Amino acid sequence: MNSINRRSVLLAGLGVAGAGALAACSSGSGNSTSSLVSPDDAVVAAAEKKRKSTGRTQQVTLTAARAMLDLGGGVMAASWAFGGRTPGKELRLSVGDTLAAELSNQLPDKTTTSIHWHGIALRADMDGVPPATQAAVRAGSNFTYRFVADAPGTYFFHPHVGVQLDRGLYAPLIVEDPREPLRYDDEWVVVLDDWVDGVTGTPDEVFAELKQGMGGMGMGGMDMGGMDMSSMSMNSGSSDASASPSGSGGMSTKFVLMGARSELLGGDAGDVKYPYHLVNGRVPADPDVYTGKPGKRVRLRIVNAGGDTAYRVALGGHKLTITHTDGYPVQHQQVDALLVGMGERYDVLVTLADGVFPLVALAEGKDANGMALVRTGSGRAPMPNVRPEELDGMIMTASRLKAADDVRPATKTADRVHRIELTGGMGTYNWGINGKRFDMSNPTANPILVKQGERVRLDFVNRTTMWHPMHLHGHTYQLGTDGPRKDTTIVLPKKTVSVHFDADNPGQWMLHCHNAYHGEAGMMALVAYQD
């Protein structure tokens, strides 16, 4: 089906949600750190008492260590993982349960690490973000994360040190609602990932190459984030490291991907050349298989755990009914496909047909894909590079969704407004927020200040020529004035997205781009509560 016009309609809201609100009063970030809320402050204890607990505690040990991972099809990857597998073993709790997760750091070379519980509103000293909320866990040491999971939904966990996010250290976390209103017969958790580690290199090597900037390719200090470089395109599915532009000082392009373009993402789709795209840790040539029965209604919990790739997801021969995004229910929408940025999660319902069907995660703009299979009857498996027609049908983005009535925040004028300018570019790889790179040695240098009880509006103003999935820790926000509740949202190039949240979880929290390499380069800021 030709859906360019329909896609354009859907895109209209993606980059401009709430842009008209910019005329309202605005406040900048401050630099006073003497009155920032700390974990032992009474206001934190008061907030914790409000969390409804079942009194049950689930204990688990998560061992981060070297692992030789079998990605299927004869592909072996020397990486790091929890418990020797990727994704790691799913954790599943009920609302109000306490998780006591002991991290055992057995990583090599004195490597420190942590665990961030992505999307969970918990106390800040359990959020796993060195150096802002805890000291990094040293090699050979243990640290126990303990918190009440008081909101149902689809979440995941991963490190928050360097670019470890782009290794195998991640796993889904599902918080079940004992009063679940949805009716379905089964669940299938679907984790998407772009993979380089232990195949063509390591994430640290990728980052080192990216940091050279496009200026090292004889292109000066130009911002290459949106330039059409299709004439220099290199296939993202190739591990060929020989391609290198001519010119004095030409940088290596073993990992840098050029020519990745996407209308859905407003231009440049990404910068990293991944040899594989995985669904549940498997390559398309040897996919993960969900086995069910025709007519059964299945809930798919879709997680994008990738480092640099948005995925366009569709199930061949089926419609998807979107029910949740980032853990929170939305007014149901039936679509052909959906766009999932890094860090985003979507829940969808699907009624299974009879046969064998590809669940395809198209690496948006990168001419590659991940694939899993749904098998309900006889039939041959499709080719690994199959492209079902649903991928070109109605493609849903979060900006077109509406929050379900029972989770929609009360309408309220913002008490405080922050303009969050997303700055930088590929020319010198100088990504930042409000023109500043986050300083890991001084995390409270330029805090974005809020106070307990305020309604806060963040205006994400993307001044760059690349898209950024912006993630706020410890809270959920509403997109625009009536959009879905989320913790991660795509901000398109040169567009503005306004979000609103209630400052009800005191502490110090990261706000950052969930592109692993943009965040590590400096596109992070600290949202800090004042006493």
LUMKE-914936 format. One line per field, with one value per residue (C-alpha): x, y, z; residue number from 1; residue in one letter. Coordinates in pm, 1 decimal. Layout:
// LUMKE-914936
u c(X/...) $
v c(Y/...) $
w c(Z/...) $
nr c(NUM/...) $
rest c(a/...) $
//
This chain:
// LUMKE-914936
u c(0.0/126.3/105.6/328.0/40.8/-88.3/259.7/296.4/-20.9/109.4/444.1/287.4/252.2/577.0/810.5/584.1/376.0/315.3/531.8/276.0/331.2/673.6/525.5/462.4/695.8/1031.0/1292.1/1649.4/1865.7/2049.6/2388.0/2326.2/2384.9/2379.7/2006.0/1962.2/1761.4/1974.4/1861.2/1848.9/1626.1/1287.9/1105.1/1243.2/1129.2/784.1/758.6/863.2/590.4/330.2/428.2/180.1/359.0/237.2/501.2/640.7/1007.6/1160.9/1533.4/1759.9/2132.3/2243.0/2597.9/2760.7/3046.0/3214.3/3004.0/3033.4/2687.5/2524.7/2322.3/2209.5/2310.9/2663.7/2720.0/2911.0/2976.3/3231.1/3046.3/2926.8/2592.4/2384.4/2388.8/2562.0/2270.0/2119.4/1863.2/1911.6/1646.8/1319.4/1225.2/853.0/688.3/341.5/253.0/369.8/630.4/979.5/1270.0/1598.6/1845.5/2207.2/2446.4/2763.5/3024.8/3251.9/3351.0/3714.2/3989.5/3863.7/3555.8/3293.3/2923.4/2570.9/2206.0/1952.2/1587.2/1458.5/1114.3/1068.1/979.7/1191.4/1405.8/1697.5/1976.8/1850.2/1841.3/2189.1/2345.9/2708.2/2823.0/2491.6/2299.9/2554.2/2919.1/2987.5/3009.2/3373.6/3486.2/3470.0/3213.4/2840.8/2561.0/2196.3/1922.8/1605.0/1284.5/907.4/772.3/446.5/342.4/250.2/405.4/678.0/1025.5/1384.5/1718.8/2068.3/2397.3/2448.4/2827.3/3002.2/2855.4/2789.5/2426.7/2546.1/2679.5/2468.3/2391.2/2013.9/1691.4/1316.3/1138.4/763.5/544.7/206.6/-124.4/-328.6/-637.7/-527.3/-821.0/-691.2/-815.4/-568.6/-450.3/-73.2/220.4/535.8/814.2/1001.4/1339.0/1503.0/1872.2/2139.9/2454.8/2825.7/2998.4/3237.1/3161.3/3325.3/3447.3/3333.9/3110.6/3415.6/3587.1/3272.6/3263.5/3632.6/3577.0/3265.2/3445.6/3687.5/3395.9/3320.5/3578.9/3837.7/3698.3/3804.1/3458.3/3565.5/3361.1/3030.8/2731.0/2682.0/2377.3/2140.5/2352.8/2243.5/2553.1/2385.4/2658.9/2893.4/2646.7/2783.7/2559.1/2483.2/2463.8/2825.1/3124.4/3359.2/3602.9/3795.3/3579.0/3747.8/3706.8/4005.8/4167.6/4432.7/4356.0/4071.9/3930.4/3855.2/3502.0/3496.2/3196.6/3060.5/2753.2/2674.6/2376.6/2120.0/1808.9/1451.7/1148.2/997.8/1301.3/1332.6/1659.7/1967.7/1858.3/2176.8/2553.5/2665.4/2723.5/2578.2/2644.8/2331.5/1990.7/1847.8/1504.4/1529.9/1901.2/1873.9/1975.2/1712.6/1874.9/1805.8/1517.7/1337.8/1002.3/675.8/443.9/71.5/-270.3/-487.7/-747.4/-555.1/-511.8/-153.1/-2.0/334.7/555.7/806.4/1129.5/1393.9/1719.2/1931.9/2211.3/2162.8/1865.0/1493.4/1285.8/973.2/788.2/516.4/378.2/317.8/-47.6/-173.1/-295.5/-154.1/-369.5/-155.9/-259.8/36.3/351.9/631.9/419.5/109.4/-222.8/-338.2/-663.9/-643.7/-528.7/-520.2/-222.1/-8.9/326.2/481.9/804.4/1004.4/1298.1/1577.0/1443.4/1076.6/839.6/503.4/241.7/18.4/-255.4/-279.9/-520.1/-317.0/-394.8/-312.5/34.7/390.1/440.6/743.9/768.0/1001.9/1194.6/1310.6/1622.2/1476.0/1677.8/1958.9/1863.2/1868.0/1629.8/1578.2/1318.4/1137.9/865.9/511.5/409.9/50.6/37.7/223.9/420.9/769.5/953.2/999.4/1340.0/1545.2/1517.4/1139.9/956.0/583.4/352.0/241.0/574.0/452.8/99.3/-25.1/278.0/201.1/416.7/362.3/256.3/-68.2/-164.9/-383.1/-349.3/-617.5/-860.9/-749.5/-384.4/-429.6/-280.8/-514.7/-503.6/-286.6/-81.3/290.4/455.9/794.2/909.1/1252.2/1374.3/1586.2/1787.9/1939.8/2267.7/2574.1/2643.0/2851.5/3114.0/3300.4/3071.8/2988.8/2640.0/2501.2/2202.6/2169.1/2509.0/2686.3/2824.9/2740.6/3041.6/3076.8/3333.7/3089.9/2734.6/2563.1/2741.0/2436.7/2122.8/1774.4/1597.1/1248.8/1063.8/843.6/478.3/534.8/388.5/691.0/697.9/1001.6/1028.0/1265.2/1398.6/1603.8/1856.3/2044.3/1990.8/1946.6/1666.7/1701.8/1500.2/1486.2/1453.9/1370.7/1455.2/1228.8/914.7/668.4/559.8/266.1/330.5/168.9/-159.4/-346.4/-87.5/34.3/231.3/589.8/944.5/1116.5/1009.7/1147.0/1233.0/1279.4/1544.5/1469.5/1139.5/1005.6/824.0/668.5/607.3/459.6/531.5/449.7/752.1/648.1/964.3/1228.5/1592.8/1845.8/1760.3/1917.9/1761.8/1940.0/1935.0/1897.0/2127.6/2410.2/2676.5/2503.6/2445.0/2802.1/2931.6/2747.1/2373.9/2275.8/2160.7/2065.5/1707.5/1745.7/1492.8/1561.8/1478.1) $
v c(0.0/348.7/539.4/843.9/1083.0/889.4/876.2/1248.8/1308.8/1095.3/1271.0/1612.6/1580.7/1399.1/1694.7/1982.0/1862.1/2158.7/2395.2/2668.5/2667.0/2826.8/3169.1/3094.6/3205.3/3029.7/2965.0/2855.9/2613.3/2733.4/2650.2/2651.6/2304.0/2378.2/2313.8/2012.0/1723.8/1428.1/1066.4/1099.3/1408.2/1381.7/1465.3/1146.2/934.9/1092.5/1012.8/652.0/607.5/690.4/393.1/111.7/-209.3/-569.2/-658.3/-923.0/-913.8/-1085.5/-1145.1/-1200.4/-1196.1/-1040.9/-1135.9/-913.0/-1103.4/-1195.2/-1422.0/-1593.7/-1538.0/-1755.5/-1517.8/-1797.7/-1889.1/-1965.6/-1608.8/-1599.9/-1275.2/-1218.8/-973.6/-905.2/-1024.1/-1099.2/-1472.0/-1555.9/-1470.9/-1177.1/-1055.3/-1149.0/-1352.9/-1162.9/-1028.9/-1026.7/-866.8/-766.3/-406.0/-316.1/-589.3/-500.1/-601.9/-676.5/-721.0/-786.8/-682.5/-888.9/-718.4/-981.2/-774.5/-785.3/-522.7/-354.2/-232.1/-55.3/-85.8/-20.9/-105.0/155.6/49.3/218.3/375.6/283.3/563.3/464.6/640.0/820.0/637.4/312.7/459.1/331.7/640.6/703.5/955.1/1136.7/888.1/626.5/535.9/292.0/-68.6/-176.1/-500.0/-782.8/-597.0/-629.8/-376.9/-443.5/-236.5/-236.3/-57.4/-91.1/-131.3/58.1/111.5/-172.2/-183.8/-295.2/-185.0/-302.1/-260.1/-186.5/-28.6/346.0/357.2/461.8/290.9/-39.8/-6.4/-127.4/-456.6/-754.5/-626.8/-579.5/-766.0/-698.0/-610.0/-667.6/-530.4/-702.9/-550.8/-803.2/-614.3/-613.0/-487.2/-627.6/-967.2/-1189.8/-1550.5/-1519.5/-1279.1/-1252.3/-1017.4/-887.6/-719.8/-539.6/-460.8/-342.6/-550.7/-483.0/-608.2/-896.9/-923.1/-628.1/-444.4/-308.3/-13.2/162.4/134.6/263.5/563.8/635.8/648.8/864.2/1112.4/1193.8/1375.1/1415.1/1691.0/1414.8/1300.9/1616.5/1769.6/2048.6/2132.4/2099.7/1955.9/1637.1/1527.8/1596.7/1597.7/1358.1/1146.9/870.6/892.5/767.8/514.3/202.5/-95.4/-122.4/-497.8/-525.6/-583.4/-450.5/-220.7/-117.6/174.4/504.0/840.9/992.2/1311.0/1405.3/1305.6/1080.2/896.3/526.0/428.5/79.0/168.5/498.7/459.1/721.8/758.2/630.2/833.2/820.6/1034.8/913.2/1038.9/1365.6/1292.1/1118.1/788.0/700.5/685.3/335.3/48.4/-259.6/-598.7/-748.3/-649.8/-887.8/-986.7/-1160.2/-1209.7/-1389.0/-1297.0/-1315.3/-1622.4/-1824.5/-1641.5/-1664.5/-1840.6/-1782.0/-2083.8/-2032.4/-2126.9/-1953.0/-1722.8/-1670.4/-1314.3/-1233.7/-934.1/-833.2/-630.2/-460.2/-308.4/-122.7/-188.2/-62.0/193.3/388.4/242.1/313.3/17.7/9.4/-297.4/-500.7/-853.5/-981.6/-1058.0/-891.5/-564.0/-441.2/-278.6/-44.8/-50.3/97.3/297.3/319.7/123.7/345.5/270.8/468.5/488.4/183.4/234.2/-29.2/13.2/-173.4/-83.0/132.9/327.7/248.9/467.7/358.0/324.2/325.0/37.0/-48.0/-306.4/-431.2/-690.8/-919.4/-1198.5/-1472.9/-1605.0/-1955.3/-2009.9/-1877.3/-1502.0/-1273.3/-1020.9/-772.3/-492.9/-278.0/-80.8/255.0/412.3/156.7/-97.3/-387.1/-564.7/-798.8/-1075.7/-1328.6/-1573.5/-1641.5/-1999.9/-2116.0/-2381.5/-2539.6/-2344.6/-2244.0/-1970.1/-1649.3/-1528.7/-1335.5/-1012.6/-1034.4/-702.7/-746.5/-489.4/-375.1/-194.0/53.3/86.5/301.4/362.6/492.8/730.7/829.5/1184.2/1049.7/853.4/975.3/881.6/655.3/844.2/680.4/785.0/1128.9/1397.1/1667.7/1981.4/2237.0/2542.3/2480.4/2624.4/2607.4/2591.3/2484.6/2526.4/2219.0/2294.0/1987.8/2104.1/1980.6/1784.0/1523.5/1773.6/1767.2/1520.6/1778.9/1672.7/1862.8/2020.4/2398.0/2418.9/2231.0/1881.5/1698.6/1693.5/1350.2/1489.7/1756.7/1628.4/1911.4/2188.0/2301.6/2148.8/2191.3/2291.7/2189.4/2180.6/1917.5/1955.4/2164.8/2099.5/2128.0/2181.4/2086.8/2231.0/2009.0/2236.2/2031.2/2266.5/1980.0/1803.2/1462.0/1300.8/1231.4/997.1/1200.6/1003.2/1139.9/923.9/875.1/1024.5/997.4/1298.9/1375.0/1453.2/1786.3/1856.2/1529.7/1284.7/961.2/932.3/838.5/854.6/849.4/1041.7/1111.4/1474.8/1527.0/1756.0/2128.6/2058.0/2129.7/1887.9/2002.9/1761.7/1805.9/1618.0/1645.8/1685.1/1410.3/1200.5/1411.6/1354.2/1407.9/1260.8/1228.0/1371.5/1253.3/1132.2/753.9/721.0/556.1/755.3/1094.2/1058.5/956.6/1243.8/1489.4/1511.7/1470.9/1703.5/1671.6/1745.1/1824.9/1900.3/2194.7/2191.2) $
w c(0.0/-78.4/249.4/201.4/260.0/557.1/706.2/656.1/853.7/1137.9/1131.3/1157.4/1532.2/1608.8/1607.6/1707.0/2001.3/2225.3/2021.7/2060.1/2434.9/2392.8/2443.2/2809.0/3086.7/3093.6/3357.3/3302.9/3491.4/3795.3/3940.2/4314.1/4454.0/4826.5/4858.0/4633.2/4777.1/4887.9/4941.8/5319.2/5319.0/5488.3/5165.3/5006.6/5300.5/5279.0/4908.0/4972.5/5234.4/4971.3/4756.2/4807.2/4895.5/4899.5/5155.5/4920.5/4823.6/4522.9/4552.2/4254.3/4182.3/3853.9/3761.8/3500.8/3338.0/3012.8/2793.1/2458.0/2316.3/2052.2/1833.6/1602.3/1250.4/1361.3/1484.6/1813.9/1997.1/2272.5/2494.0/2845.8/2976.9/3284.3/3355.1/3027.6/2798.1/2610.2/2668.7/3031.5/3210.5/3234.3/3577.0/3655.0/3958.8/4070.3/4144.2/4492.4/4518.7/4633.9/4413.9/4588.4/4303.2/4393.8/4118.9/4119.7/3904.2/3754.4/3451.1/3332.6/3349.9/3666.7/3477.0/3687.8/3612.5/3743.3/3671.9/3568.6/3597.3/3285.2/3326.2/3691.8/3933.1/4233.9/4491.6/4327.3/4509.7/4351.2/3998.6/3909.3/3752.2/3852.6/3956.3/4004.4/4222.9/4329.3/4304.4/4023.1/4139.1/4126.4/3964.9/4212.8/4425.1/4483.2/4526.3/4609.2/4446.6/4653.9/4553.7/4534.4/4181.8/4221.5/3859.1/3621.0/3277.8/3041.1/3146.6/3112.5/3284.4/3159.1/3274.3/3294.5/3269.2/2949.4/2642.4/2818.3/2705.8/2363.4/2499.9/2609.2/2959.0/2948.4/3024.6/3038.2/3361.9/3364.2/3642.1/3631.2/3735.1/3937.3/3816.7/3452.5/3242.8/2912.6/2801.1/2618.0/2609.1/2620.5/2628.3/2422.1/2528.3/2221.8/2277.9/1984.7/1964.5/1722.5/1761.7/1710.4/2026.2/1979.7/1608.0/1434.4/1742.8/2077.2/2170.0/2313.4/1975.0/1806.1/2038.6/1986.7/1611.0/1638.8/1866.0/1586.5/1424.1/1058.2/1045.2/1041.0/707.7/527.7/577.0/807.8/1115.7/936.6/1119.7/920.0/1116.5/831.1/515.5/244.1/199.7/2.9/-258.2/15.4/150.5/314.9/377.3/750.0/720.2/608.4/829.5/560.3/736.6/427.3/314.8/394.4/227.8/60.6/179.4/424.5/779.0/663.5/962.6/983.3/889.3/1029.3/1245.9/1111.4/893.5/632.0/403.8/657.7/573.3/702.3/632.9/959.1/1152.9/965.8/787.3/923.8/1076.8/1268.4/1266.0/1366.3/1123.8/1292.3/1134.9/1295.3/1425.8/1681.9/1806.1/2142.5/2091.2/1755.7/1401.8/1122.5/965.5/1283.1/1449.7/1778.5/1726.6/1912.8/1882.1/1929.0/1798.4/1539.6/1692.4/2013.8/2137.1/2232.4/2408.2/2264.7/2496.0/2264.0/2401.4/2198.5/2383.5/2094.4/2100.8/1775.5/1586.7/1569.4/1452.9/1240.7/1367.9/1193.4/1201.0/851.5/778.7/1098.1/1241.4/1571.9/1839.5/2050.0/2416.5/2607.4/2556.8/2812.4/3059.9/3054.3/2881.3/2580.0/2389.8/2167.2/1809.1/1536.5/1303.2/1052.0/1208.3/1476.9/1515.8/1830.3/1932.8/2165.3/2519.8/2412.0/2484.5/2329.6/2421.0/2139.5/2106.1/1804.5/1713.3/1549.3/1202.2/1074.8/932.8/972.8/992.8/1021.3/1302.4/1136.7/1307.4/1018.3/1115.5/1017.7/738.1/761.0/492.9/740.9/973.8/1263.5/1247.8/1463.8/1366.1/1480.6/1400.4/1444.9/1172.1/886.5/632.0/530.8/714.7/514.0/401.0/660.7/458.8/414.4/407.5/478.9/323.3/668.9/707.5/443.5/576.6/862.5/1081.5/1430.4/1630.2/1991.3/1904.0/1754.5/2066.2/2351.5/2717.2/2859.1/3079.5/3405.0/3365.1/3211.8/3441.3/3562.6/3351.5/3526.1/3435.5/3461.2/3771.0/3605.5/3244.1/3121.7/2767.1/2690.4/2379.0/2213.7/2063.8/1878.7/1565.2/1389.2/1275.1/1605.3/1786.4/2051.0/2159.4/2457.5/2629.2/2627.2/2463.1/2743.5/2761.7/3082.7/3314.6/3474.4/3717.7/3837.6/3779.9/3970.2/3777.6/3575.3/3725.5/3585.2/3905.8/4018.6/4350.6/4508.1/4408.2/4096.6/3754.5/3526.6/3152.7/2948.3/2599.3/2401.2/2126.4/1881.8/1724.7/1561.8/1232.1/1394.8/1593.0/1965.0/2193.5/2515.4/2839.4/3185.2/3484.3/3783.9/3625.8/3343.1/3144.0/2918.9/2554.5/2473.1/2649.3/2587.8/2456.0/2612.2/2933.1/2856.5/2984.0/2643.6/2335.3/1988.8/1911.0/1538.8/1387.2/1409.2/1591.0/1937.7/2168.0/2494.8/2782.0/3129.3/3451.6/3819.5/4046.3/4287.2/4321.3/4496.7/4420.6/4143.7/3805.6/3464.4/3150.5/2837.5/2481.3/2475.7/2178.7/2375.0/2191.7/2201.1/2573.8/2649.0/2435.5/2658.8/2573.6/2937.9/3213.7/3579.5/3686.3/4055.4/4327.9/4557.1/4927.4) $
nr c(1/2/3/4/5/6/7/8/9/10/11/12/13/14/15/16/17/18/19/20/21/22/23/24/25/26/27/28/29/30/31/32/33/34/35/36/37/38/39/40/41/42/43/44/45/46/47/48/49/50/51/52/53/54/55/56/57/58/59/60/61/62/63/64/65/66/67/68/69/70/71/72/73/74/75/76/77/78/79/80/81/82/83/84/85/86/87/88/89/90/91/92/93/94/95/96/97/98/99/100/101/102/103/104/105/106/107/108/109/110/111/112/113/114/115/116/117/118/119/120/121/122/123/124/125/126/127/128/129/130/131/132/133/134/135/136/137/138/139/140/141/142/143/144/145/146/147/148/149/150/151/152/153/154/155/156/157/158/159/160/161/162/163/164/165/166/167/168/169/170/171/172/173/174/175/176/177/178/179/180/181/182/183/184/185/186/187/188/189/190/191/192/193/194/195/196/197/198/199/200/201/202/203/204/205/206/207/208/209/210/211/212/213/214/215/216/217/218/219/220/221/222/223/224/225/226/227/228/229/230/231/232/233/234/235/236/237/238/239/240/241/242/243/244/245/246/247/248/249/250/251/252/253/254/255/256/257/258/259/260/261/262/263/264/265/266/267/268/269/270/271/272/273/274/275/276/277/278/279/280/281/282/283/284/285/286/287/288/289/290/291/292/293/294/295/296/297/298/299/300/301/302/303/304/305/306/307/308/309/310/311/312/313/314/315/316/317/318/319/320/321/322/323/324/325/326/327/328/329/330/331/332/333/334/335/336/337/338/339/340/341/342/343/344/345/346/347/348/349/350/351/352/353/354/355/356/357/358/359/360/361/362/363/364/365/366/367/368/369/370/371/372/373/374/375/376/377/378/379/380/381/382/383/384/385/386/387/388/389/390/391/392/393/394/395/396/397/398/399/400/401/402/403/404/405/406/407/408/409/410/411/412/413/414/415/416/417/418/419/420/421/422/423/424/425/426/427/428/429/430/431/432/433/434/435/436/437/438/439/440/441/442/443/444/445/446/447/448/449/450/451/452/453/454/455/456/457/458/459/460/461/462/463/464/465/466/467/468/469/470/471/472/473/474/475/476/477/478/479/480/481/482/483/484/485/486/487/488/489/490/491/492/493/494/495/496/497/498/499/500/501/502/503/504/505/506/507/508/509/510/511/512/513/514/515/516/517/518/519/520/521/522/523/524/525/526/527/528/529/530/531) $
rest c(m/n/s/i/n/r/r/s/v/l/l/a/g/l/g/v/a/g/a/g/a/l/a/a/c/s/s/g/s/g/n/s/t/s/s/l/v/s/p/d/d/a/v/v/a/a/a/e/k/k/r/k/s/t/g/r/t/q/q/v/t/l/t/a/a/r/a/m/l/d/l/g/g/g/v/m/a/a/s/w/a/f/g/g/r/t/p/g/k/e/l/r/l/s/v/g/d/t/l/a/a/e/l/s/n/q/l/p/d/k/t/t/t/s/i/h/w/h/g/i/a/l/r/a/d/m/d/g/v/p/p/a/t/q/a/a/v/r/a/g/s/n/f/t/y/r/f/v/a/d/a/p/g/t/y/f/f/h/p/h/v/g/v/q/l/d/r/g/l/y/a/p/l/i/v/e/d/p/r/e/p/l/r/y/d/d/e/w/v/v/v/l/d/d/w/v/d/g/v/t/g/t/p/d/e/v/f/a/e/l/k/q/g/m/g/g/m/g/m/g/g/m/d/m/g/g/m/d/m/s/s/m/s/m/n/s/g/s/s/d/a/s/a/s/p/s/g/s/g/g/m/s/t/k/f/v/l/m/g/a/r/s/e/l/l/g/g/d/a/g/d/v/k/y/p/y/h/l/v/n/g/r/v/p/a/d/p/d/v/y/t/g/k/p/g/k/r/v/r/l/r/i/v/n/a/g/g/d/t/a/y/r/v/a/l/g/g/h/k/l/t/i/t/h/t/d/g/y/p/v/q/h/q/q/v/d/a/l/l/v/g/m/g/e/r/y/d/v/l/v/t/l/a/d/g/v/f/p/l/v/a/l/a/e/g/k/d/a/n/g/m/a/l/v/r/t/g/s/g/r/a/p/m/p/n/v/r/p/e/e/l/d/g/m/i/m/t/a/s/r/l/k/a/a/d/d/v/r/p/a/t/k/t/a/d/r/v/h/r/i/e/l/t/g/g/m/g/t/y/n/w/g/i/n/g/k/r/f/d/m/s/n/p/t/a/n/p/i/l/v/k/q/g/e/r/v/r/l/d/f/v/n/r/t/t/m/w/h/p/m/h/l/h/g/h/t/y/q/l/g/t/d/g/p/r/k/d/t/t/i/v/l/p/k/k/t/v/s/v/h/f/d/a/d/n/p/g/q/w/m/l/h/c/h/n/a/y/h/g/e/a/g/m/m/a/l/v/a/y/q/d) $
//
